[in-house]
Amino acid sequence: MKKVGIITIFDEDNYGNRLQNYAVQEVLVSLGFDVETIKNVNIIEEFNLLEEVKKVLPERRERFLDFNNSNMNISDEVIIHDNIPENFHENYDYFIIGSDQIWNHEFPERFSNFSFAEFAPKEKRIAFSASFGIENIEEDIFEKYKHLKDVKAISVREDAGKKLVKNIAGREDAVVLIDPTMMLTKEKWMTVMKKPEMLKSDKYILKYFLGNVSEEKNAEIERFAKENGCDIIDILDKDNFYATGPSEFIYLIKNSFLVLTDSFHSCVFSILFNRPFLIFDRDQEGMRNMNSRIDTLLEKFDLENRRFNNKIEEKDLKVDYSNSYKTLEKEREKVIEFLTKALEL
């Protein structure tokens, strides 16, 4: 059995990161590979990720670690920044790069040559729905992406990513694929789902915002919740649901009355579990151009009407995913086609 090493951002505090990592693993396992995620931690002068991880609320980190221990096959060896052991590439037949924002240079604590598997022969490097996370990269930054040209097969998660591959590396062979989390059925996701211990409400609006939310938007959310007899569950409320882990995150979306978010993966799981959602633009400073992946998602699945337009209405509770699911099946076939060719199956 051939062995695959997954190269991705290894984050113990991010839902999308852990869930996409699990999805990549399961897709590759279904194709007959022995799969292992390569644990990697970057330590640079300006940023010590190990110290940042220690600051995470203990209960939250415990649930992330529990998800990893229960569901993930993770390497014993830890790669620190670009310190790759000699002949490390001989441990694996292939390296799968992605998904998540593995190629976002604006995350210097996570971005390095390791993100391109530059230590391995070209024929072993495959990018699976890798993401730049941003729409534009200035030419004076292109040098940081010099190893992009040596990746054997490239698939990206956003239309903007395909354009960046062409602009940076002169390659026109990159294909746009869905996020790996969409490759797994809702039934598969339910096998790793857990009900949060702190959940007491039977009817709630799930609120998950990574960017700032204005007073006006909060007031609108509270109005709609009151009119519909709903509690509001805010995952980032550090007094209550901040301790939610990846498994509990899935449960909260599956059983929600409505999901209100600026998070890409909240949208993804709302689609998978047939839940209504509204996406809010994330436009605060420091998060520029990070809406590209959501733009691609909504356009691809004909869900442009899921954008928040200053008011939440009863019609927003009704969503027809029938066409989206037809598209999803076709997109899943594209992924298998790409991986079958790249992995020479």
Secondary structure, DSSP 8 states (H G I E B T S, - for coil): --EEEEE----SS-HHHHHHHHHHHHHHHHTT-EEEEEEEE-EETTEEHHHHHHTS-HHHHHHHHHHHHHH--EEEEEEETTB--TTGGGG-SEEEE-SSSTT-TT-TTT-SGGGGTTTS-GGGEEEEEE--SSS---GGGGGGGGGGGG-SEEEESSHHHHHHHHHHH-----EE---GGGGS-HHHHHTT----TT---SSEEEEE-SS---HHHHHHHHHHHHHTT-EEEETT-TTTGGG--HHHHHHHHHT-SEEEES-HHHHHHHHHTT--EEE----STT-TTTTHHHHHHHHHTT-GGGB--S---GGGG----HHHHHHHHHHHHHHHHHHHHHTT-
